[in-house]
Amino acid sequence: MNQDCWYELTIHSLGLESGGKQAEISIFEDGIEIDRLAFRGRVSMEGPGYRKFYSGRPGLTAEAASGDFEFTFRPISHQRLGKMTDSPQHHA
């Protein structure tokens, strides 16, 4: 039985030249796209960036699907998640 794993997605450098843009990030499981997340707005390189929490099976990966931006997608522990937020978003 696979147990859920939590991931932290952080976006930087989105829409800086034009005052706002859209970005799409594809989430993959075993090389198959299982989800696509869309973001619109402006996020600078400085500071914490825009952060979103995502849950799914262990071993998920993410790739930029469209847009010009920087991002990280990494697994995090349940203990660290509890310190960061009280209500993360869950995806099946």
PyMOL Python script that loads the backbone (N, CA, C, O; Angstrom):
from pymol import cmd

cmd.read_pdbstr("""\
ATOM      1  N   MET A   1       0.846  -1.188   0.000  1.00  0.00           N
ATOM      2  CA  MET A   1       0.000   0.000   0.000  1.00  0.00           C
ATOM      3  C   MET A   1       0.887   1.246   0.000  1.00  0.00           C
ATOM      4  O   MET A   1       1.798   1.366   0.820  1.00  0.00           O
ATOM      5  N   ASN A   2       0.616   2.174  -0.925  1.00  0.00           N
ATOM      6  CA  ASN A   2       1.390   3.408  -0.999  1.00  0.00           C
ATOM      7  C   ASN A   2       0.833   4.449  -0.043  1.00  0.00           C
ATOM      8  O   ASN A   2      -0.373   4.696  -0.004  1.00  0.00           O
ATOM      9  N   GLN A   3       1.722   5.050   0.722  1.00  0.00           N
ATOM     10  CA  GLN A   3       1.332   6.091   1.654  1.00  0.00           C
ATOM     11  C   GLN A   3       1.575   7.446   0.998  1.00  0.00           C
ATOM     12  O   GLN A   3       2.540   7.613   0.252  1.00  0.00           O
ATOM     13  N   ASP A   4       0.698   8.414   1.274  1.00  0.00           N
ATOM     14  CA  ASP A   4       0.869   9.744   0.705  1.00  0.00           C
ATOM     15  C   ASP A   4       2.189  10.356   1.133  1.00  0.00           C
ATOM     16  O   ASP A   4       2.674  10.136   2.242  1.00  0.00           O
ATOM     17  N   CYS A   5       2.745  11.119   0.232  1.00  0.00           N
ATOM     18  CA  CYS A   5       3.967  11.870   0.465  1.00  0.00           C
ATOM     19  C   CYS A   5       3.628  13.343   0.205  1.00  0.00           C
ATOM     20  O   CYS A   5       2.879  13.656  -0.721  1.00  0.00           O
ATOM     21  N   TRP A   6       4.172  14.228   1.008  1.00  0.00           N
ATOM     22  CA  TRP A   6       3.929  15.659   0.807  1.00  0.00           C
ATOM     23  C   TRP A   6       5.091  16.282   0.051  1.00  0.00           C
ATOM     24  O   TRP A   6       6.251  15.929   0.262  1.00  0.00           O
ATOM     25  N   TYR A   7       4.760  17.213  -0.834  1.00  0.00           N
ATOM     26  CA  TYR A   7       5.735  17.926  -1.651  1.00  0.00           C
ATOM     27  C   TYR A   7       5.545  19.427  -1.459  1.00  0.00           C
ATOM     28  O   TYR A   7       4.439  19.905  -1.209  1.00  0.00           O
ATOM     29  N   GLU A   8       6.643  20.149  -1.581  1.00  0.00           N
ATOM     30  CA  GLU A   8       6.598  21.612  -1.545  1.00  0.00           C
ATOM     31  C   GLU A   8       6.972  22.117  -2.934  1.00  0.00           C
ATOM     32  O   GLU A   8       8.044  21.801  -3.450  1.00  0.00           O
ATOM     33  N   LEU A   9       6.083  22.901  -3.532  1.00  0.00           N
ATOM     34  CA  LEU A   9       6.314  23.521  -4.828  1.00  0.00           C
ATOM     35  C   LEU A   9       6.529  25.008  -4.580  1.00  0.00           C
ATOM     36  O   LEU A   9       5.674  25.660  -3.981  1.00  0.00           O
ATOM     37  N   THR A  10       7.651  25.554  -5.026  1.00  0.00           N
ATOM     38  CA  THR A  10       7.954  26.973  -4.840  1.00  0.00           C
ATOM     39  C   THR A  10       8.262  27.591  -6.189  1.00  0.00           C
ATOM     40  O   THR A  10       9.098  27.082  -6.937  1.00  0.00           O
ATOM     41  N   ILE A  11       7.582  28.698  -6.503  1.00  0.00           N
ATOM     42  CA  ILE A  11       7.764  29.393  -7.778  1.00  0.00           C
ATOM     43  C   ILE A  11       8.477  30.718  -7.536  1.00  0.00           C
ATOM     44  O   ILE A  11       8.166  31.449  -6.596  1.00  0.00           O
ATOM     45  N   HIS A  12       9.444  31.010  -8.412  1.00  0.00           N
ATOM     46  CA  HIS A  12      10.173  32.281  -8.411  1.00  0.00           C
ATOM     47  C   HIS A  12      10.238  32.813  -9.837  1.00  0.00           C
ATOM     48  O   HIS A  12      10.061  32.066 -10.799  1.00  0.00           O
ATOM     49  N   SER A  13      10.489  34.083  -9.957  1.00  0.00           N
ATOM     50  CA  SER A  13      10.768  34.729 -11.258  1.00  0.00           C
ATOM     51  C   SER A  13       9.654  34.521 -12.273  1.00  0.00           C
ATOM     52  O   SER A  13       9.922  34.148 -13.415  1.00  0.00           O
ATOM     53  N   LEU A  14       8.443  34.751 -11.886  1.00  0.00           N
ATOM     54  CA  LEU A  14       7.301  34.606 -12.796  1.00  0.00           C
ATOM     55  C   LEU A  14       6.781  35.979 -13.185  1.00  0.00           C
ATOM     56  O   LEU A  14       6.431  36.778 -12.317  1.00  0.00           O
ATOM     57  N   GLY A  15       6.727  36.259 -14.480  1.00  0.00           N
ATOM     58  CA  GLY A  15       6.111  37.474 -14.989  1.00  0.00           C
ATOM     59  C   GLY A  15       6.776  38.771 -14.599  1.00  0.00           C
ATOM     60  O   GLY A  15       6.092  39.784 -14.458  1.00  0.00           O
ATOM     61  N   LEU A  16       8.071  38.782 -14.422  1.00  0.00           N
ATOM     62  CA  LEU A  16       8.755  39.985 -13.955  1.00  0.00           C
ATOM     63  C   LEU A  16       8.848  41.066 -15.022  1.00  0.00           C
ATOM     64  O   LEU A  16       8.747  42.250 -14.699  1.00  0.00           O
ATOM     65  N   GLU A  17       9.037  40.692 -16.287  1.00  0.00           N
ATOM     66  CA  GLU A  17       9.206  41.692 -17.333  1.00  0.00           C
ATOM     67  C   GLU A  17       7.896  42.367 -17.723  1.00  0.00           C
ATOM     68  O   GLU A  17       7.895  43.549 -18.064  1.00  0.00           O
ATOM     69  N   SER A  18       6.799  41.653 -17.680  1.00  0.00           N
ATOM     70  CA  SER A  18       5.562  42.190 -18.237  1.00  0.00           C
ATOM     71  C   SER A  18       4.471  42.450 -17.206  1.00  0.00           C
ATOM     72  O   SER A  18       3.330  42.726 -17.576  1.00  0.00           O
ATOM     73  N   GLY A  19       4.797  42.368 -15.932  1.00  0.00           N
ATOM     74  CA  GLY A  19       3.799  42.663 -14.916  1.00  0.00           C
ATOM     75  C   GLY A  19       2.868  41.516 -14.609  1.00  0.00           C
ATOM     76  O   GLY A  19       1.854  41.722 -13.942  1.00  0.00           O
ATOM     77  N   GLY A  20       3.163  40.332 -15.061  1.00  0.00           N
ATOM     78  CA  GLY A  20       2.335  39.166 -14.750  1.00  0.00           C
ATOM     79  C   GLY A  20       2.244  38.222 -15.923  1.00  0.00           C
ATOM     80  O   GLY A  20       2.033  38.651 -17.057  1.00  0.00           O
ATOM     81  N   LYS A  21       2.398  36.951 -15.664  1.00  0.00           N
ATOM     82  CA  LYS A  21       2.332  35.918 -16.701  1.00  0.00           C
ATOM     83  C   LYS A  21       1.677  34.674 -16.134  1.00  0.00           C
ATOM     84  O   LYS A  21       1.363  34.603 -14.946  1.00  0.00           O
ATOM     85  N   GLN A  22       1.476  33.696 -17.002  1.00  0.00           N
ATOM     86  CA  GLN A  22       0.942  32.409 -16.571  1.00  0.00           C
ATOM     87  C   GLN A  22       2.028  31.348 -16.665  1.00  0.00           C
ATOM     88  O   GLN A  22       2.863  31.374 -17.570  1.00  0.00           O
ATOM     89  N   ALA A  23       2.006  30.427 -15.730  1.00  0.00           N
ATOM     90  CA  ALA A  23       2.927  29.300 -15.719  1.00  0.00           C
ATOM     91  C   ALA A  23       2.123  28.030 -15.523  1.00  0.00           C
ATOM     92  O   ALA A  23       1.114  28.026 -14.817  1.00  0.00           O
ATOM     93  N   GLU A  24       2.569  26.956 -16.147  1.00  0.00           N
ATOM     94  CA  GLU A  24       1.960  25.654 -15.937  1.00  0.00           C
ATOM     95  C   GLU A  24       3.043  24.664 -15.571  1.00  0.00           C
ATOM     96  O   GLU A  24       4.119  24.654 -16.169  1.00  0.00           O
ATOM     97  N   ILE A  25       2.752  23.822 -14.574  1.00  0.00           N
ATOM     98  CA  ILE A  25       3.673  22.793 -14.123  1.00  0.00           C
ATOM     99  C   ILE A  25       2.966  21.448 -14.213  1.00  0.00           C
ATOM    100  O   ILE A  25       1.857  21.278 -13.706  1.00  0.00           O
ATOM    101  N   SER A  26       3.626  20.494 -14.868  1.00  0.00           N
ATOM    102  CA  SER A  26       3.091  19.133 -14.991  1.00  0.00           C
ATOM    103  C   SER A  26       3.673  18.267 -13.883  1.00  0.00           C
ATOM    104  O   SER A  26       4.868  18.327 -13.593  1.00  0.00           O
ATOM    105  N   ILE A  27       2.817  17.466 -13.270  1.00  0.00           N
ATOM    106  CA  ILE A  27       3.219  16.508 -12.238  1.00  0.00           C
ATOM    107  C   ILE A  27       3.191  15.117 -12.867  1.00  0.00           C
ATOM    108  O   ILE A  27       2.218  14.744 -13.524  1.00  0.00           O
ATOM    109  N   PHE A  28       4.265  14.352 -12.662  1.00  0.00           N
ATOM    110  CA  PHE A  28       4.410  13.035 -13.278  1.00  0.00           C
ATOM    111  C   PHE A  28       4.553  11.928 -12.241  1.00  0.00           C
ATOM    112  O   PHE A  28       5.174  12.106 -11.193  1.00  0.00           O
ATOM    113  N   GLU A  29       3.962  10.784 -12.561  1.00  0.00           N
ATOM    114  CA  GLU A  29       4.154   9.563 -11.787  1.00  0.00           C
ATOM    115  C   GLU A  29       4.601   8.487 -12.772  1.00  0.00           C
ATOM    116  O   GLU A  29       3.871   8.156 -13.706  1.00  0.00           O
ATOM    117  N   ASP A  30       5.787   7.946 -12.566  1.00  0.00           N
ATOM    118  CA  ASP A  30       6.354   6.936 -13.463  1.00  0.00           C
ATOM    119  C   ASP A  30       6.358   7.393 -14.919  1.00  0.00           C
ATOM    120  O   ASP A  30       6.082   6.602 -15.821  1.00  0.00           O
ATOM    121  N   GLY A  31       6.673   8.676 -15.151  1.00  0.00           N
ATOM    122  CA  GLY A  31       6.777   9.204 -16.507  1.00  0.00           C
ATOM    123  C   GLY A  31       5.466   9.570 -17.166  1.00  0.00           C
ATOM    124  O   GLY A  31       5.462   9.993 -18.322  1.00  0.00           O
ATOM    125  N   ILE A  32       4.350   9.422 -16.466  1.00  0.00           N
ATOM    126  CA  ILE A  32       3.028   9.740 -17.015  1.00  0.00           C
ATOM    127  C   ILE A  32       2.484  10.975 -16.302  1.00  0.00           C
ATOM    128  O   ILE A  32       2.457  11.035 -15.073  1.00  0.00           O
ATOM    129  N   GLU A  33       2.052  11.960 -17.091  1.00  0.00           N
ATOM    130  CA  GLU A  33       1.486  13.175 -16.493  1.00  0.00           C
ATOM    131  C   GLU A  33       0.170  12.840 -15.799  1.00  0.00           C
ATOM    132  O   GLU A  33      -0.751  12.302 -16.413  1.00  0.00           O
ATOM    133  N   ILE A  34       0.096  13.169 -14.499  1.00  0.00           N
ATOM    134  CA  ILE A  34      -1.117  12.872 -13.732  1.00  0.00           C
ATOM    135  C   ILE A  34      -1.856  14.134 -13.302  1.00  0.00           C
ATOM    136  O   ILE A  34      -3.006  14.069 -12.868  1.00  0.00           O
ATOM    137  N   ASP A  35      -1.188  15.292 -13.425  1.00  0.00           N
ATOM    138  CA  ASP A  35      -1.821  16.548 -13.008  1.00  0.00           C
ATOM    139  C   ASP A  35      -1.095  17.701 -13.670  1.00  0.00           C
ATOM    140  O   ASP A  35       0.078  17.589 -14.026  1.00  0.00           O
ATOM    141  N   ARG A  36      -1.799  18.809 -13.834  1.00  0.00           N
ATOM    142  CA  ARG A  36      -1.191  20.032 -14.361  1.00  0.00           C
ATOM    143  C   ARG A  36      -1.716  21.195 -13.532  1.00  0.00           C
ATOM    144  O   ARG A  36      -2.923  21.375 -13.377  1.00  0.00           O
ATOM    145  N   LEU A  37      -0.788  21.974 -13.006  1.00  0.00           N
ATOM    146  CA  LEU A  37      -1.127  23.115 -12.165  1.00  0.00           C
ATOM    147  C   LEU A  37      -0.869  24.405 -12.927  1.00  0.00           C
ATOM    148  O   LEU A  37       0.174  24.549 -13.565  1.00  0.00           O
ATOM    149  N   ALA A  38      -1.801  25.339 -12.869  1.00  0.00           N
ATOM    150  CA  ALA A  38      -1.658  26.627 -13.555  1.00  0.00           C
ATOM    151  C   ALA A  38      -1.586  27.751 -12.531  1.00  0.00           C
ATOM    152  O   ALA A  38      -2.321  27.763 -11.544  1.00  0.00           O
ATOM    153  N   PHE A  39      -0.691  28.688 -12.787  1.00  0.00           N
ATOM    154  CA  PHE A  39      -0.502  29.843 -11.915  1.00  0.00           C
ATOM    155  C   PHE A  39      -0.456  31.087 -12.779  1.00  0.00           C
ATOM    156  O   PHE A  39       0.097  31.068 -13.879  1.00  0.00           O
ATOM    157  N   ARG A  40      -1.034  32.162 -12.284  1.00  0.00           N
ATOM    158  CA  ARG A  40      -1.007  33.435 -13.003  1.00  0.00           C
ATOM    159  C   ARG A  40      -0.625  34.519 -12.011  1.00  0.00           C
ATOM    160  O   ARG A  40      -1.137  34.559 -10.892  1.00  0.00           O
ATOM    161  N   GLY A  41       0.273  35.393 -12.424  1.00  0.00           N
ATOM    162  CA  GLY A  41       0.648  36.494 -11.556  1.00  0.00           C
ATOM    163  C   GLY A  41       2.087  36.891 -11.723  1.00  0.00           C
ATOM    164  O   GLY A  41       2.691  36.721 -12.783  1.00  0.00           O
ATOM    165  N   ARG A  42       2.620  37.425 -10.648  1.00  0.00           N
ATOM    166  CA  ARG A  42       3.988  37.936 -10.658  1.00  0.00           C
ATOM    167  C   ARG A  42       4.662  37.541  -9.345  1.00  0.00           C
ATOM    168  O   ARG A  42       4.131  37.794  -8.264  1.00  0.00           O
ATOM    169  N   VAL A  43       5.844  36.914  -9.452  1.00  0.00           N
ATOM    170  CA  VAL A  43       6.602  36.505  -8.284  1.00  0.00           C
ATOM    171  C   VAL A  43       8.065  36.858  -8.547  1.00  0.00           C
ATOM    172  O   VAL A  43       8.611  36.492  -9.587  1.00  0.00           O
ATOM    173  N   SER A  44       8.699  37.560  -7.622  1.00  0.00           N
ATOM    174  CA  SER A  44      10.083  37.966  -7.817  1.00  0.00           C
ATOM    175  C   SER A  44      11.050  36.850  -7.454  1.00  0.00           C
ATOM    176  O   SER A  44      10.663  35.843  -6.860  1.00  0.00           O
ATOM    177  N   MET A  45      12.318  37.042  -7.821  1.00  0.00           N
ATOM    178  CA  MET A  45      13.371  36.085  -7.459  1.00  0.00           C
ATOM    179  C   MET A  45      13.708  36.187  -5.984  1.00  0.00           C
ATOM    180  O   MET A  45      14.100  35.199  -5.365  1.00  0.00           O
ATOM    181  N   GLU A  46      13.561  37.369  -5.422  1.00  0.00           N
ATOM    182  CA  GLU A  46      13.900  37.589  -4.023  1.00  0.00           C
ATOM    183  C   GLU A  46      12.748  37.154  -3.124  1.00  0.00           C
ATOM    184  O   GLU A  46      11.598  37.086  -3.559  1.00  0.00           O
ATOM    185  N   GLY A  47      13.062  36.868  -1.898  1.00  0.00           N
ATOM    186  CA  GLY A  47      12.032  36.477  -0.938  1.00  0.00           C
ATOM    187  C   GLY A  47      11.693  35.006  -1.030  1.00  0.00           C
ATOM    188  O   GLY A  47      12.364  34.246  -1.728  1.00  0.00           O
ATOM    189  N   PRO A  48      10.647  34.605  -0.320  1.00  0.00           N
ATOM    190  CA  PRO A  48      10.314  33.181  -0.232  1.00  0.00           C
ATOM    191  C   PRO A  48       9.658  32.606  -1.483  1.00  0.00           C
ATOM    192  O   PRO A  48       9.600  31.385  -1.626  1.00  0.00           O
ATOM    193  N   GLY A  49       9.166  33.434  -2.384  1.00  0.00           N
ATOM    194  CA  GLY A  49       8.467  32.942  -3.563  1.00  0.00           C
ATOM    195  C   GLY A  49       7.035  32.556  -3.223  1.00  0.00           C
ATOM    196  O   GLY A  49       6.573  32.751  -2.098  1.00  0.00           O
ATOM    197  N   TYR A  50       6.341  32.004  -4.212  1.00  0.00           N
ATOM    198  CA  TYR A  50       4.981  31.508  -4.000  1.00  0.00           C
ATOM    199  C   TYR A  50       5.091  30.023  -3.695  1.00  0.00           C
ATOM    200  O   TYR A  50       5.682  29.272  -4.470  1.00  0.00           O
ATOM    201  N   ARG A  51       4.531  29.597  -2.577  1.00  0.00           N
ATOM    202  CA  ARG A  51       4.665  28.215  -2.133  1.00  0.00           C
ATOM    203  C   ARG A  51       3.306  27.535  -2.075  1.00  0.00           C
ATOM    204  O   ARG A  51       2.320  28.114  -1.618  1.00  0.00           O
ATOM    205  N   LYS A  52       3.276  26.291  -2.550  1.00  0.00           N
ATOM    206  CA  LYS A  52       2.056  25.483  -2.544  1.00  0.00           C
ATOM    207  C   LYS A  52       2.447  24.079  -2.103  1.00  0.00           C
ATOM    208  O   LYS A  52       3.536  23.605  -2.425  1.00  0.00           O
ATOM    209  N   PHE A  53       1.570  23.421  -1.374  1.00  0.00           N
ATOM    210  CA  PHE A  53       1.821  22.058  -0.920  1.00  0.00           C
ATOM    211  C   PHE A  53       0.960  21.096  -1.723  1.00  0.00           C
ATOM    212  O   PHE A  53      -0.182  21.398  -2.071  1.00  0.00           O
ATOM    213  N   TYR A  54       1.522  19.950  -2.005  1.00  0.00           N
ATOM    214  CA  TYR A  54       0.895  18.970  -2.881  1.00  0.00           C
ATOM    215  C   TYR A  54       1.105  17.595  -2.261  1.00  0.00           C
ATOM    216  O   TYR A  54       2.194  17.305  -1.765  1.00  0.00           O
ATOM    217  N   SER A  55       0.095  16.755  -2.282  1.00  0.00           N
ATOM    218  CA  SER A  55       0.278  15.393  -1.769  1.00  0.00           C
ATOM    219  C   SER A  55      -0.007  14.385  -2.865  1.00  0.00           C
ATOM    220  O   SER A  55      -0.857  14.597  -3.730  1.00  0.00           O
ATOM    221  N   GLY A  56       0.715  13.296  -2.807  1.00  0.00           N
ATOM    222  CA  GLY A  56       0.548  12.238  -3.787  1.00  0.00           C
ATOM    223  C   GLY A  56       1.419  11.067  -3.396  1.00  0.00           C
ATOM    224  O   GLY A  56       1.918  11.008  -2.272  1.00  0.00           O
ATOM    225  N   ARG A  57       1.600  10.163  -4.285  1.00  0.00           N
ATOM    226  CA  ARG A  57       2.422   8.990  -4.021  1.00  0.00           C
ATOM    227  C   ARG A  57       3.897   9.373  -3.989  1.00  0.00           C
ATOM    228  O   ARG A  57       4.292  10.373  -4.588  1.00  0.00           O
ATOM    229  N   PRO A  58       4.702   8.595  -3.302  1.00  0.00           N
ATOM    230  CA  PRO A  58       6.147   8.851  -3.303  1.00  0.00           C
ATOM    231  C   PRO A  58       6.723   8.749  -4.716  1.00  0.00           C
ATOM    232  O   PRO A  58       6.255   7.954  -5.531  1.00  0.00           O
ATOM    233  N   GLY A  59       7.734   9.558  -4.993  1.00  0.00           N
ATOM    234  CA  GLY A  59       8.438   9.492  -6.268  1.00  0.00           C
ATOM    235  C   GLY A  59       7.901  10.373  -7.369  1.00  0.00           C
ATOM    236  O   GLY A  59       8.337  10.247  -8.513  1.00  0.00           O
ATOM    237  N   LEU A  60       6.964  11.269  -7.068  1.00  0.00           N
ATOM    238  CA  LEU A  60       6.456  12.170  -8.100  1.00  0.00           C
ATOM    239  C   LEU A  60       7.552  13.131  -8.540  1.00  0.00           C
ATOM    240  O   LEU A  60       8.452  13.465  -7.770  1.00  0.00           O
ATOM    241  N   THR A  61       7.461  13.574  -9.801  1.00  0.00           N
ATOM    242  CA  THR A  61       8.372  14.580 -10.333  1.00  0.00           C
ATOM    243  C   THR A  61       7.549  15.676 -10.992  1.00  0.00           C
ATOM    244  O   THR A  61       6.358  15.500 -11.249  1.00  0.00           O
ATOM    245  N   ALA A  62       8.189  16.810 -11.266  1.00  0.00           N
ATOM    246  CA  ALA A  62       7.490  17.933 -11.887  1.00  0.00           C
ATOM    247  C   ALA A  62       8.372  18.568 -12.953  1.00  0.00           C
ATOM    248  O   ALA A  62       9.597  18.588 -12.832  1.00  0.00           O
ATOM    249  N   GLU A  63       7.729  19.090 -14.003  1.00  0.00           N
ATOM    250  CA  GLU A  63       8.421  19.785 -15.084  1.00  0.00           C
ATOM    251  C   GLU A  63       7.600  20.999 -15.485  1.00  0.00           C
ATOM    252  O   GLU A  63       6.374  20.999 -15.385  1.00  0.00           O
ATOM    253  N   ALA A  64       8.294  22.031 -15.940  1.00  0.00           N
ATOM    254  CA  ALA A  64       7.603  23.205 -16.471  1.00  0.00           C
ATOM    255  C   ALA A  64       6.908  22.791 -17.768  1.00  0.00           C
ATOM    256  O   ALA A  64       7.541  22.233 -18.664  1.00  0.00           O
ATOM    257  N   ALA A  65       5.616  23.063 -17.868  1.00  0.00           N
ATOM    258  CA  ALA A  65       4.854  22.734 -19.072  1.00  0.00           C
ATOM    259  C   ALA A  65       4.763  23.940 -19.998  1.00  0.00           C
ATOM    260  O   ALA A  65       4.792  23.793 -21.220  1.00  0.00           O
ATOM    261  N   SER A  66       4.653  25.138 -19.414  1.00  0.00           N
ATOM    262  CA  SER A  66       4.628  26.365 -20.216  1.00  0.00           C
ATOM    263  C   SER A  66       4.958  27.547 -19.320  1.00  0.00           C
ATOM    264  O   SER A  66       4.742  27.508 -18.108  1.00  0.00           O
ATOM    265  N   GLY A  67       5.481  28.590 -19.930  1.00  0.00           N
ATOM    266  CA  GLY A  67       5.814  29.802 -19.194  1.00  0.00           C
ATOM    267  C   GLY A  67       7.303  29.928 -18.951  1.00  0.00           C
ATOM    268  O   GLY A  67       8.066  28.977 -19.126  1.00  0.00           O
ATOM    269  N   ASP A  68       7.701  31.123 -18.543  1.00  0.00           N
ATOM    270  CA  ASP A  68       9.096  31.428 -18.257  1.00  0.00           C
ATOM    271  C   ASP A  68       9.201  31.749 -16.771  1.00  0.00           C
ATOM    272  O   ASP A  68       8.820  32.838 -16.342  1.00  0.00           O
ATOM    273  N   PHE A  69       9.717  30.805 -15.983  1.00  0.00           N
ATOM    274  CA  PHE A  69       9.776  30.951 -14.533  1.00  0.00           C
ATOM    275  C   PHE A  69      10.748  29.926 -13.980  1.00  0.00           C
ATOM    276  O   PHE A  69      11.221  29.052 -14.707  1.00  0.00           O
ATOM    277  N   GLU A  70      11.044  30.033 -12.703  1.00  0.00           N
ATOM    278  CA  GLU A  70      11.869  29.057 -12.007  1.00  0.00           C
ATOM    279  C   GLU A  70      11.021  28.436 -10.907  1.00  0.00           C
ATOM    280  O   GLU A  70      10.169  29.101 -10.318  1.00  0.00           O
ATOM    281  N   PHE A  71      11.263  27.141 -10.631  1.00  0.00           N
ATOM    282  CA  PHE A  71      10.505  26.493  -9.560  1.00  0.00           C
ATOM    283  C   PHE A  71      11.294  25.331  -8.984  1.00  0.00           C
ATOM    284  O   PHE A  71      12.220  24.814  -9.608  1.00  0.00           O
ATOM    285  N   THR A  72      10.906  24.935  -7.784  1.00  0.00           N
ATOM    286  CA  THR A  72      11.420  23.719  -7.162  1.00  0.00           C
ATOM    287  C   THR A  72      10.225  22.869  -6.748  1.00  0.00           C
ATOM    288  O   THR A  72       9.154  23.393  -6.444  1.00  0.00           O
ATOM    289  N   PHE A  73      10.419  21.561  -6.740  1.00  0.00           N
ATOM    290  CA  PHE A  73       9.390  20.606  -6.335  1.00  0.00           C
ATOM    291  C   PHE A  73      10.128  19.525  -5.568  1.00  0.00           C
ATOM    292  O   PHE A  73      10.905  18.761  -6.142  1.00  0.00           O
ATOM    293  N   ARG A  74       9.880  19.465  -4.264  1.00  0.00           N
ATOM    294  CA  ARG A  74      10.645  18.524  -3.445  1.00  0.00           C
ATOM    295  C   ARG A  74       9.776  17.920  -2.359  1.00  0.00           C
ATOM    296  O   ARG A  74       8.861  18.567  -1.851  1.00  0.00           O
ATOM    297  N   PRO A  75      10.069  16.668  -2.005  1.00  0.00           N
ATOM    298  CA  PRO A  75       9.319  16.047  -0.916  1.00  0.00           C
ATOM    299  C   PRO A  75       9.682  16.687   0.417  1.00  0.00           C
ATOM    300  O   PRO A  75      10.817  17.117   0.622  1.00  0.00           O
ATOM    301  N   ILE A  76       8.712  16.745   1.316  1.00  0.00           N
ATOM    302  CA  ILE A  76       8.953  17.270   2.655  1.00  0.00           C
ATOM    303  C   ILE A  76       8.357  16.309   3.675  1.00  0.00           C
ATOM    304  O   ILE A  76       7.466  15.522   3.356  1.00  0.00           O
ATOM    305  N   SER A  77       8.854  16.381   4.894  1.00  0.00           N
ATOM    306  CA  SER A  77       8.358  15.502   5.953  1.00  0.00           C
ATOM    307  C   SER A  77       7.039  16.020   6.510  1.00  0.00           C
ATOM    308  O   SER A  77       6.725  17.204   6.389  1.00  0.00           O
ATOM    309  N   HIS A  78       6.274  15.128   7.118  1.00  0.00           N
ATOM    310  CA  HIS A  78       5.013  15.528   7.750  1.00  0.00           C
ATOM    311  C   HIS A  78       5.275  16.508   8.897  1.00  0.00           C
ATOM    312  O   HIS A  78       4.473  17.411   9.135  1.00  0.00           O
ATOM    313  N   GLN A  79       6.386  16.336   9.604  1.00  0.00           N
ATOM    314  CA  GLN A  79       6.720  17.236  10.710  1.00  0.00           C
ATOM    315  C   GLN A  79       6.988  18.641  10.190  1.00  0.00           C
ATOM    316  O   GLN A  79       6.517  19.619  10.771  1.00  0.00           O
ATOM    317  N   ARG A  80       7.739  18.748   9.100  1.00  0.00           N
ATOM    318  CA  ARG A  80       8.031  20.068   8.531  1.00  0.00           C
ATOM    319  C   ARG A  80       6.768  20.704   7.976  1.00  0.00           C
ATOM    320  O   ARG A  80       6.571  21.911   8.117  1.00  0.00           O
ATOM    321  N   LEU A  81       5.920  19.916   7.352  1.00  0.00           N
ATOM    322  CA  LEU A  81       4.660  20.418   6.817  1.00  0.00           C
ATOM    323  C   LEU A  81       3.817  21.015   7.930  1.00  0.00           C
ATOM    324  O   LEU A  81       3.242  22.090   7.759  1.00  0.00           O
ATOM    325  N   GLY A  82       3.733  20.339   9.066  1.00  0.00           N
ATOM    326  CA  GLY A  82       2.947  20.835  10.187  1.00  0.00           C
ATOM    327  C   GLY A  82       3.438  22.164  10.715  1.00  0.00           C
ATOM    328  O   GLY A  82       2.644  22.956  11.223  1.00  0.00           O
ATOM    329  N   LYS A  83       4.726  22.427  10.607  1.00  0.00           N
ATOM    330  CA  LYS A  83       5.280  23.698  11.057  1.00  0.00           C
ATOM    331  C   LYS A  83       5.012  24.820  10.067  1.00  0.00           C
ATOM    332  O   LYS A  83       5.030  25.991  10.448  1.00  0.00           O
ATOM    333  N   MET A  84       4.762  24.488   8.802  1.00  0.00           N
ATOM    334  CA  MET A  84       4.597  25.494   7.753  1.00  0.00           C
ATOM    335  C   MET A  84       3.158  25.948   7.551  1.00  0.00           C
ATOM    336  O   MET A  84       2.910  27.119   7.265  1.00  0.00           O
ATOM    337  N   THR A  85       2.210  25.028   7.697  1.00  0.00           N
ATOM    338  CA  THR A  85       0.824  25.369   7.376  1.00  0.00           C
ATOM    339  C   THR A  85      -0.134  24.474   8.153  1.00  0.00           C
ATOM    340  O   THR A  85       0.228  23.378   8.580  1.00  0.00           O
ATOM    341  N   ASP A  86      -1.345  24.954   8.328  1.00  0.00           N
ATOM    342  CA  ASP A  86      -2.364  24.154   8.997  1.00  0.00           C
ATOM    343  C   ASP A  86      -3.305  23.488   8.008  1.00  0.00           C
ATOM    344  O   ASP A  86      -4.006  22.543   8.370  1.00  0.00           O
ATOM    345  N   SER A  87      -3.337  23.966   6.752  1.00  0.00           N
ATOM    346  CA  SER A  87      -4.297  23.406   5.798  1.00  0.00           C
ATOM    347  C   SER A  87      -3.701  23.289   4.398  1.00  0.00           C
ATOM    348  O   SER A  87      -4.039  24.088   3.524  1.00  0.00           O
ATOM    349  N   PRO A  88      -2.826  22.319   4.164  1.00  0.00           N
ATOM    350  CA  PRO A  88      -2.267  22.133   2.828  1.00  0.00           C
ATOM    351  C   PRO A  88      -3.323  21.598   1.861  1.00  0.00           C
ATOM    352  O   PRO A  88      -4.323  21.014   2.280  1.00  0.00           O
ATOM    353  N   GLN A  89      -3.091  21.804   0.566  1.00  0.00           N
ATOM    354  CA  GLN A  89      -4.022  21.303  -0.445  1.00  0.00           C
ATOM    355  C   GLN A  89      -3.672  19.864  -0.770  1.00  0.00           C
ATOM    356  O   GLN A  89      -2.499  19.538  -0.948  1.00  0.00           O
ATOM    357  N   HIS A  90      -4.663  19.005  -0.850  1.00  0.00           N
ATOM    358  CA  HIS A  90      -4.459  17.592  -1.124  1.00  0.00           C
ATOM    359  C   HIS A  90      -4.896  17.280  -2.544  1.00  0.00           C
ATOM    360  O   HIS A  90      -5.951  17.732  -2.990  1.00  0.00           O
ATOM    361  N   HIS A  91      -4.082  16.505  -3.257  1.00  0.00           N
ATOM    362  CA  HIS A  91      -4.432  16.006  -4.588  1.00  0.00           C
ATOM    363  C   HIS A  91      -4.313  14.505  -4.568  1.00  0.00           C
ATOM    364  O   HIS A  91      -3.379  13.964  -3.977  1.00  0.00           O
ATOM    365  N   ALA A  92      -5.236  13.826  -5.199  1.00  0.00           N
ATOM    366  CA  ALA A  92      -5.187  12.363  -5.252  1.00  0.00           C
ATOM    367  C   ALA A  92      -4.429  11.904  -6.468  1.00  0.00           C
ATOM    368  O   ALA A  92      -4.281  10.701  -6.685  1.00  0.00           O
TER     369      ALA A  92
END
""", "prot")
cmd.dss("prot")
cmd.show_as("cartoon", "prot")
cmd.util.cbc("prot")
cmd.orient("prot")
